[in-house]
Amino acid sequence: MEKSERELFRLIKGKRVQEIILNPLPERSEKCLSFMMLENHDKLSIDNIKKVKYQLGTKQYLDGIAILKGGKNFTFNSDPNSETNG
């Protein structure tokens, strides 16, 4: 995992991420994937965390955005040469 992806999981563990949106690779004709990280009463969605971890581990996405509590965004990607991972 790249630096920004590791930071994403630190944010998830801290229950700061509400939703994750993954953009598909250009050669795939899929739509963006969306995963809710927090359920009722700030409980983490273990099933969605597993799905996100699979997508990130298999590098089947271009980049992503995590919507944090308070409305801020955190961007991440799997490109080791990007500014995000520098």
C-alpha angles and dihedrals in degrees: 000000000000127000096262091048092052090050089051091058091048088055091048092050089051089053092240098123118084100175139004123208118193121198114215125238113272093244091056120080093212127125125242114285120229126197127184110218100188125056127189116323093015094292114156117243102233093188093055092045089056091049092050092047090052093050092048093044094052092045091229094148138069099217141321148214127220115205107215130203108278092037100275120137130227116198124206140168144174098244108113090200097055124109089242091063097036 
